[in-house]
Amino acid sequence: MILGLRTRNVAWLGVAVVILLALPLVVRNSFAINIFIRILLFAFIGVAWNLMGGYAKQLSLGHAAYFGLGAYTSTLLQIDFGISPWIGMFAGGVVAMLASLPIGALCFRLRGPYFAIATIATAQVLMLIFLKFRDFAWGAEGTTIPNLGNAPLMMQFDAKAAYYYIALGLLALGLAITYLIERSWMGYYLVAIGEDEDAAEAIGVNAPRVKRDIYMISSFLTALAGTFYVQFIYFIDPNIAFNFSVSIEAALVSIVGGIGTLWGPVIGTVLLETTSALLQRWLGSSFVGVQLTVYSLILMAVILWRPTGLIGVLTDACARITRRAPARV
Amino acid sequence: MLETVAQAVVNGLLIGGIYALVSIGVTLIFGVVKIVNFAQGEFVMLGMYISFFLATQFGIDPIASLVVSMPVLFVAGVLIQHFLIRRVLGLDDMPQIFLTFALSLLLINLALMLFTANYRTIHTWYSDESLHFGGINVPMAKLIAFVLAMVLSGALWVFLHTTDLGKAMRASAQNREVAMLMGINPNRVFCIALGVALALAGAAGSLLMPFYPVYPMVGQIFVLMAFVAVVLGTLGNVIGALVASLMMGVAESLGIQFVGADSGLIVVFLMLLLTLAFRPNGLAGGRARQ
């Protein structure tokens, strides 16, 4: 036993880490590396969403708000004050955390579908604010991020692989935080709130405080992804930073993979992003609309037939295999 | 000044009539089936495309194409309730929210694939006509849409209050278990409720077509308006939704007049957040939290 992990699981994890670390050394195709980076990034956003949406069942459709705040904070600090995005990234996280306080105070007054609608509205209002106030942050035109060549201290690299390792690091951070929370008192409180908020409060869980805290953690992590993304594509505008599709994908990967589980968002992202990349390869530019059509069909199929997500399918399959194997003594 | 305000109020009331058709649908589904239909706006979009293609292919007037769009969407509603929504009733929030959400995504993106993102409009003989009352200008197409929207809302009210089926629907909305004990078949009532709600959304689409462009995302603004109106008008209350929709139309129109043309959406979202913050139980009180 290491840190509560079984030795066999540690071995599997070790193998996975080695493969993931070696991947960019083996695969040199930049299209493939781009897909890996997208998978890692969206898995990380899904993990951040899942902390609140999966464990506590607070189904947010507005996580683009924090993605955008993270992206804009680090970009403003970099362009106006020359501060490195490495610092800007955490500044963005703090801004997102602070923003989640009033947004949470407002939205947590509602439950279920109306909570989801209120969170959509908050992300859209932020997008419209950034579109409207041109003097503050370039308005609708957006801005390119100055290219400094290979400047690791400013989060700019010649090699695509560097971005891959940053995204991998973020995902590892997200999974580690989820792992720790899952096993702490907070994890149990979150699940209790997700099951039945009134019952949780009746047995003494301070639901408003727990929801506030997890919302802060979730938005902090989402903001880190925002900074990384604009550094990766060297461009920012309100439509990229606060795009509704970020909110959608954060929720979708978790639900498709397995809501409220450690690995669910990762599995969901691998499926959805791989599907999307294959469709893009196959259909080229006539791809508009097809990606989300396929996503929505997968989402419906999961809801109607497998509400526990792909992870439920995998666990069932494993259970069937182990049942068939003779018991080892 | 007074004339400008009066003109803005008239414009707001006219478009508010369309919002009312969408909101009444949302509130009917929420009241009877206890589901928030995220896809309601997309059925307005479908109604608009039906009228658009009937007009361009067969030269049928968009208002006359109501007789096609309403029955088509009624059937769609019955099928959606029977094959999709029925299967998530009684489950927790996640499937209930994300099923209609997935439906909305699906319809928008299918429309994007089939019809492209282009804005399409229809020009009818009454599109440019308008009536004048003093200094106030009332566009003919909007007036026709408003009057028919009010007629349809009135017809729904009569249906809910005088027919057995309507009474069964109201009974299911008030107390599902007791309604079932009285011999009401819930699935049948739910199917009819979905059908009627979608038919109203389809009607809204056909009525909009003479003066509003259609594109795959067009439903979003209507569904957001409807969500605000439904909360303001107390969830599940048809008259409340109607009055709130007209108010929303006027508020939006005043916002556009006095704040700026592109402020319409900001006004809607701010109204949504303010409503949820200060009046989550609706203007008349009642129950919004489930």
Interface residues (C-beta under 8 A of the other chain):
Chain A: K57 L59 L61 L106 C107 R109 L110 R111 G112 P113 Y114 A116 I117 A118 A121 T122 Q124 V125 L128 K132 I248 A251 I255 I259 V288 G289 V290 Q291 L292 T293 Y295 S296 L297 L299 M300 I303 L304 P307
Chain B: V36 F38 L84 R87 V88 L91 D92 D93 M94 P95 Q96 I97 F98 L99 F101 A102 L103 L105 L106 I108 N109 L110 A111 L112 M113 A117 P216 L224 F227 V231 D262 L265 I266 F269 L270 L272 L273 L276 A277 P280 A288 R289 Q290
